[in-house]
Amino acid sequence: MSKPISANVILSAKTGDSAALASIAKHYAPYIINLSKRPFYDEYGNRYDLVDEELRHQIESRLLYQIVYSFDPYRIPDGEELPKD
């Protein structure tokens, strides 16, 4: 299991830092690839799961768009609390 993305990387991505956005895209690439797999069949009826590159690109673009334009670093998600010192 990979390490979580640090808050500094997310905040840098929020400001449009291309290195931070690339880091996030790389972190989520295996998950996005898994979501992008589609079944394809050859002429003999054999099934192959191949990555639909257009769908992969759409998912990745949407993730990065949401980080840059919709992520609110000042809002705490429902059900979570700030850590206590």
DSSP file (Angstrom, degrees, kcal/mol; ACC not computed):
  #  RESIDUE AA STRUCTURE BP1 BP2  ACC     N-H-->O    O-->H-N    N-H-->O    O-->H-N    TCO  KAPPA ALPHA  PHI   PSI    X-CA   Y-CA   Z-CA
    1    1 A M              0   0    0      0, 0.0     2,-0.1     0, 0.0     0, 0.0   0.000 360.0 360.0 360.0 135.5    0.0    0.0    0.0
    2    2 A S        -     0   0    0      1,-0.1     3,-0.1    25,-0.1    25,-0.0  -0.394 360.0 -96.8 -81.5 159.5    1.3    3.4   -0.9
    3    3 A K        -     0   0    0      1,-0.1    -1,-0.1    -2,-0.1     3,-0.1  -0.397  46.4 -99.4 -71.1 149.8    1.8    6.3    1.5
    4    4 A P        -     0   0    0      0, 0.0     2,-0.3     0, 0.0    -1,-0.1  -0.287  42.2 -97.9 -65.6 156.5   -1.0    8.9    1.6
    5    5 A I        -     0   0    0      1,-0.1     2,-0.0    -3,-0.1    19,-0.0  -0.582  44.0-116.2 -74.3 135.0   -0.5   12.1   -0.2
    6    6 A S     >  -     0   0    0     -2,-0.3     4,-1.8     1,-0.1     3,-0.2  -0.327  15.0-119.8 -73.0 155.8    0.7   14.9    2.1
    7    7 A A  H  > S+     0   0    0      1,-0.2     4,-2.7     2,-0.2     5,-0.2   0.847 112.9  59.4 -62.8 -34.5   -1.4   17.9    2.8
    8    8 A N  H  > S+     0   0    0      1,-0.2     4,-2.2     2,-0.2    -1,-0.2   0.887 104.7  49.1 -63.7 -38.3    1.3   20.1    1.4
    9    9 A V  H  > S+     0   0    0     -3,-0.2     4,-2.4     2,-0.2    -1,-0.2   0.915 112.1  48.6 -66.8 -41.9    1.2   18.4   -2.0
   10   10 A I  H  X S+     0   0    0     -4,-1.8     4,-2.0     2,-0.2    -2,-0.2   0.916 112.4  47.9 -64.6 -43.0   -2.6   18.7   -2.1
   11   11 A L  H  X S+     0   0    0     -4,-2.7     4,-1.1     2,-0.2    -1,-0.2   0.872 111.5  50.6 -67.2 -35.8   -2.5   22.4   -1.2
   12   12 A S  H  <>S+     0   0    0     -4,-2.2     5,-2.2    -5,-0.2     3,-0.4   0.902 110.0  50.3 -65.9 -40.2    0.2   23.0   -3.9
   13   13 A A  H ><5S+     0   0    0     -4,-2.4     3,-1.5     1,-0.2    -2,-0.2   0.870 103.3  60.3 -64.3 -36.1   -1.9   21.2   -6.4
   14   14 A K  H 3<5S+     0   0    0     -4,-2.0    -1,-0.2     1,-0.3    -2,-0.2   0.843 103.7  50.7 -59.7 -33.9   -4.8   23.4   -5.4
   15   15 A T  T 3<5S-     0   0    0     -4,-1.1    -1,-0.3    -3,-0.4    -2,-0.2   0.493 127.0-101.2 -84.2  -2.6   -2.8   26.5   -6.5
   16   16 A G  T < 5 +     0   0    0     -3,-1.5     2,-0.4    -4,-0.3    -3,-0.2   0.598  59.1 166.8  97.5  12.9   -2.0   24.8   -9.8
   17   17 A D     >< -     0   0    0     -5,-2.2     4,-2.2     1,-0.2    -1,-0.3  -0.476  27.1-152.2 -63.4 118.1    1.5   23.5   -9.2
   18   18 A S  H  > S+     0   0    0     -2,-0.4     4,-2.3     1,-0.2    -1,-0.2   0.839  92.2  54.1 -66.8 -33.4    2.1   21.1  -12.1
   19   19 A A  H  > S+     0   0    0      2,-0.2     4,-2.0     1,-0.2    -1,-0.2   0.903 110.4  47.0 -66.6 -39.8    4.6   19.0  -10.2
   20   20 A A  H  > S+     0   0    0      2,-0.2     4,-2.1     1,-0.2    -2,-0.2   0.898 111.9  50.1 -67.9 -40.7    2.1   18.5   -7.4
   21   21 A L  H  X S+     0   0    0     -4,-2.2     4,-2.4     1,-0.2    -2,-0.2   0.898 111.0  49.7 -64.3 -39.9   -0.7   17.7   -9.9
   22   22 A A  H  X S+     0   0    0     -4,-2.3     4,-2.4     2,-0.2    -1,-0.2   0.880 108.8  53.1 -65.3 -37.5    1.6   15.1  -11.6
   23   23 A S  H  X S+     0   0    0     -4,-2.0     4,-2.1     2,-0.2    -2,-0.2   0.902 110.6  46.2 -64.0 -41.5    2.4   13.6   -8.2
   24   24 A I  H  X S+     0   0    0     -4,-2.1     4,-2.2     2,-0.2    -2,-0.2   0.914 111.8  51.0 -67.3 -42.9   -1.3   13.1   -7.5
   25   25 A A  H  X S+     0   0    0     -4,-2.4     4,-0.7     1,-0.2    -2,-0.2   0.902 111.6  48.2 -61.3 -40.6   -2.0   11.7  -10.9
   26   26 A K  H  < S+     0   0    0     -4,-2.4     3,-0.5     2,-0.2    -1,-0.2   0.891 109.6  53.3 -65.8 -39.7    0.9    9.2  -10.4
   27   27 A H  H  < S+     0   0    0     -4,-2.1     4,-0.3     1,-0.2    -2,-0.2   0.905 117.1  36.4 -62.0 -42.5   -0.4    8.3   -7.0
   28   28 A Y  H  X S+     0   0    0     -4,-2.2     4,-2.6     1,-0.2     5,-0.2   0.452  88.5 101.5 -91.6  -1.0   -3.9    7.5   -8.3
   29   29 A A  H  X S+     0   0    0     -4,-0.7     4,-2.8    -3,-0.5     5,-0.2   0.889  80.4  49.7 -54.8 -47.1   -2.8    6.0  -11.7
   30   30 A P  H  > S+     0   0    0      0, 0.0     4,-2.0     0, 0.0    -1,-0.2   0.914 114.1  45.9 -60.9 -39.9   -3.2    2.3  -10.6
   31   31 A Y  H  > S+     0   0    0     -4,-0.3     4,-2.1    -3,-0.2    -2,-0.2   0.921 113.8  48.2 -66.8 -43.6   -6.7    3.0   -9.3
   32   32 A I  H  X S+     0   0    0     -4,-2.6     4,-1.5     1,-0.2    -1,-0.2   0.897 110.4  51.9 -64.9 -40.3   -7.7    5.0  -12.3
   33   33 A I  H  < S+     0   0    0     -4,-2.8     4,-0.5    -5,-0.2    -1,-0.2   0.912 108.8  51.0 -62.3 -41.9   -6.4    2.3  -14.7
   34   34 A N  H >< S+     0   0    0     -4,-2.0     3,-0.9     1,-0.2    -1,-0.2   0.898 110.9  48.2 -62.7 -39.8   -8.4   -0.3  -12.8
   35   35 A L  H 3< S+     0   0    0     -4,-2.1    -1,-0.2     1,-0.2    -2,-0.2   0.777 108.7  56.4 -68.9 -25.4  -11.6    1.8  -13.2
   36   36 A S  T 3< S+     0   0    0     -4,-1.5    16,-2.4    -3,-0.2    -1,-0.2   0.451  77.8 118.1 -89.2  -1.6  -10.9    2.3  -16.9
   37   37 A K  E <   -A   51   0A   0     -3,-0.9    14,-0.2    -4,-0.5    12,-0.1  -0.461  40.3-175.8 -72.8 137.0  -10.7   -1.3  -17.9
   38   38 A R  E     -A   50   0A   0     12,-3.0    12,-2.4    -2,-0.2     2,-0.3  -0.961  28.5-109.5-128.9 146.6  -13.3   -2.5  -20.4
   39   39 A P  E     -A   49   0A   0      0, 0.0     2,-0.3     0, 0.0    10,-0.2  -0.610  35.4-177.1 -78.3 135.1  -14.0   -6.0  -21.7
   40   40 A F  E     -A   48   0A   0      8,-3.1     8,-3.4    -2,-0.3     2,-0.4  -0.965  10.9-150.6-127.5 148.2  -13.0   -6.6  -25.4
   41   41 A Y  E     -A   47   0A   0     -2,-0.3     6,-0.2     6,-0.2     2,-0.1  -0.947   6.0-143.2-122.1 138.6  -13.6   -9.8  -27.3
   42   42 A D    >   -     0   0    0      4,-1.9     3,-1.8    -2,-0.4     6,-0.0  -0.263  43.7 -85.7 -87.1-176.9  -11.5  -11.2  -30.2
   43   43 A E  T 3  S+     0   0    0      1,-0.3    -1,-0.1     2,-0.1    -2,-0.0   0.647 128.7  54.5 -67.5 -13.3  -12.9  -13.0  -33.2
   44   44 A Y  T 3  S-     0   0    0      2,-0.1    -1,-0.3     0, 0.0     3,-0.1   0.397 120.1-105.4 -98.2   1.0  -12.9  -16.3  -31.3
   45   45 A G    <   +     0   0    0     -3,-1.8     2,-0.3     1,-0.3    -2,-0.1   0.545  68.7 149.5  88.1   7.3  -14.9  -15.0  -28.4
   46   46 A N        -     0   0    0      1,-0.1    -4,-1.9     2,-0.0     2,-0.4  -0.575  41.7-132.5 -75.7 135.1  -11.9  -14.7  -25.9
   47   47 A R  E     -A   41   0A   0     -2,-0.3     2,-0.4    -6,-0.2    -6,-0.2  -0.714  24.2-178.1 -93.3 136.9  -12.4  -11.9  -23.5
   48   48 A Y  E     -A   40   0A   0     -8,-3.4    -8,-3.1    -2,-0.4     2,-0.8  -0.999  21.9-140.4-131.1 134.6   -9.6   -9.4  -22.7
   49   49 A D  E     +A   39   0A   0     -2,-0.4     2,-0.3   -10,-0.2   -12,-0.1  -0.856  32.8 175.2 -94.6 111.6   -9.8   -6.5  -20.2
   50   50 A L  E     -A   38   0A   0    -12,-2.4   -12,-3.0    -2,-0.8     2,-0.4  -0.844  35.2-104.5-117.0 153.3   -8.1   -3.6  -21.8
   51   51 A V  E     -A   37   0A   0     -2,-0.3     2,-1.0   -14,-0.2   -14,-0.2  -0.632  24.2-139.9 -78.6 126.0   -7.7    0.0  -20.6
   52   52 A D     >  -     0   0    0    -16,-2.4     4,-2.6    -2,-0.4     5,-0.2  -0.775  15.4-162.1 -83.5 103.8   -9.9    2.4  -22.4
   53   53 A E  H  > S+     0   0    0     -2,-1.0     4,-2.4     1,-0.2    -1,-0.2   0.829  85.9  53.8 -63.4 -33.9   -7.5    5.3  -22.7
   54   54 A E  H  > S+     0   0    0      2,-0.2     4,-2.1     1,-0.2    -1,-0.2   0.932 111.7  44.9 -65.7 -44.2  -10.2    7.9  -23.4
   55   55 A L  H  > S+     0   0    0      2,-0.2     4,-2.5     1,-0.2    -2,-0.2   0.903 112.0  53.0 -65.1 -41.1  -12.0    6.9  -20.2
   56   56 A R  H  X S+     0   0    0     -4,-2.6     4,-2.5     1,-0.2     5,-0.2   0.919 110.2  47.9 -59.3 -44.3   -8.8    6.9  -18.2
   57   57 A H  H  X S+     0   0    0     -4,-2.4     4,-2.6     1,-0.2    -1,-0.2   0.895 110.6  51.5 -64.7 -40.1   -8.0   10.4  -19.4
   58   58 A Q  H  X S+     0   0    0     -4,-2.1     4,-2.2     2,-0.2    -2,-0.2   0.916 111.6  46.5 -63.4 -43.5  -11.5   11.6  -18.5
   59   59 A I  H  X S+     0   0    0     -4,-2.5     4,-2.2     2,-0.2    -2,-0.2   0.932 114.6  46.9 -64.9 -46.0  -11.3   10.2  -15.0
   60   60 A E  H  X S+     0   0    0     -4,-2.5     4,-2.3    -5,-0.2     5,-0.2   0.913 113.0  49.3 -63.4 -42.7   -7.8   11.6  -14.4
   61   61 A S  H  X S+     0   0    0     -4,-2.6     4,-2.5     1,-0.2    -1,-0.2   0.900 110.6  50.3 -63.0 -41.1   -8.8   15.0  -15.8
   62   62 A R  H  X S+     0   0    0     -4,-2.2     4,-2.5    -5,-0.2    -1,-0.2   0.897 109.3  51.6 -65.8 -40.5  -11.9   15.1  -13.6
   63   63 A L  H  X S+     0   0    0     -4,-2.2     4,-1.8     2,-0.2    -2,-0.2   0.951 113.8  42.9 -59.5 -50.5   -9.9   14.3  -10.5
   64   64 A L  H  X S+     0   0    0     -4,-2.3     4,-2.2     1,-0.2    -2,-0.2   0.870 112.8  53.3 -67.5 -36.1   -7.4   17.1  -11.2
   65   65 A Y  H  X S+     0   0    0     -4,-2.5     4,-3.0    -5,-0.2     5,-0.5   0.926 108.3  50.4 -61.4 -45.2  -10.1   19.5  -12.1
   66   66 A Q  H  X>S+     0   0    0     -4,-2.5     4,-1.7     1,-0.2     5,-1.5   0.867 110.2  50.3 -63.6 -36.5  -11.9   18.8   -8.8
   67   67 A I  H  <5S+     0   0    0     -4,-1.8     4,-0.4     3,-0.2    -1,-0.2   0.944 117.1  39.3 -65.7 -46.6   -8.7   19.4   -6.8
   68   68 A V  H  <5S+     0   0    0     -4,-2.2    -2,-0.2     1,-0.1    -1,-0.2   0.905 131.5  22.3 -72.1 -42.0   -8.0   22.7   -8.5
   69   69 A Y  H  <5S+     0   0    0     -4,-3.0    -3,-0.2    -5,-0.2    -2,-0.2   0.699 131.7  28.0-104.7 -21.0  -11.5   24.2   -8.7
   70   70 A S  T  <5S+     0   0    0     -4,-1.7     2,-0.2    -5,-0.5    -3,-0.2   0.643  84.0 106.8-118.6 -18.3  -13.7   22.5   -6.1
   71   71 A F      < -     0   0    0     -5,-1.5     3,-0.0    -4,-0.4    -4,-0.0  -0.478  49.8-161.0 -69.6 128.3  -11.4   21.4   -3.2
   72   72 A D    >   -     0   0    0     -2,-0.2     3,-1.4     1,-0.1    -1,-0.1  -0.916   6.9-168.9-110.9 104.8  -11.9   23.6   -0.1
   73   73 A P  T 3  S+     0   0    0      0, 0.0    -1,-0.1     0, 0.0   -62,-0.0   0.608  85.1  58.1 -70.4  -8.5   -9.0   23.2    2.2
   74   74 A Y  T 3  S+     0   0    0      2,-0.1     2,-0.5    -3,-0.0    -3,-0.0   0.482  88.2  86.6 -99.0  -3.5  -10.8   25.1    4.9
   75   75 A R    <   -     0   0    0     -3,-1.4    -3,-0.1     0, 0.0     0, 0.0  -0.845  68.8-143.1-101.6 131.6  -13.8   22.7    5.2
   76   76 A I        -     0   0    0     -2,-0.5     3,-0.1     4,-0.1    -2,-0.1  -0.782  28.8-111.3 -89.7 130.8  -13.7   19.7    7.4
   77   77 A P    >   -     0   0    0      0, 0.0     3,-1.8     0, 0.0    -1,-0.1  -0.244  44.1 -86.4 -59.9 150.4  -15.4   16.6    5.9
   78   78 A D  T 3  S+     0   0    0      1,-0.3     3,-0.1     3,-0.0     0, 0.0  -0.303 114.3  20.5 -57.1 136.2  -18.6   15.5    7.7
   79   79 A G  T 3  S+     0   0    0      1,-0.3     2,-0.3    -3,-0.1    -1,-0.3   0.422 103.4 104.5  85.1  -1.0  -17.9   13.1   10.6
   80   80 A E    <   -     0   0    0     -3,-1.8     2,-0.3    -4,-0.0    -1,-0.3  -0.801  50.5-159.0-112.7 156.8  -14.3   14.2   11.0
   81   81 A E        -     0   0    0     -2,-0.3     3,-0.1    -3,-0.1    -3,-0.0  -0.894  29.5 -96.4-128.6 158.6  -12.7   16.4   13.6
   82   82 A L        -     0   0    0     -2,-0.3     2,-0.1     1,-0.1    -6,-0.0  -0.487  52.8 -98.8 -68.6 143.6   -9.5   18.3   13.9
   83   83 A P        -     0   0    0      0, 0.0     2,-0.4     0, 0.0    -1,-0.1  -0.383  36.5-128.8 -65.3 143.3   -6.7   16.4   15.6
   84   84 A K              0   0    0      1,-0.1    -3,-0.0    -3,-0.1     0, 0.0  -0.767 360.0 360.0 -95.6 138.0   -6.3   17.4   19.3
   85   85 A D              0   0    0     -2,-0.4    -1,-0.1     0, 0.0     0, 0.0   0.464 360.0 360.0 -74.7 360.0   -2.8   18.3   20.6
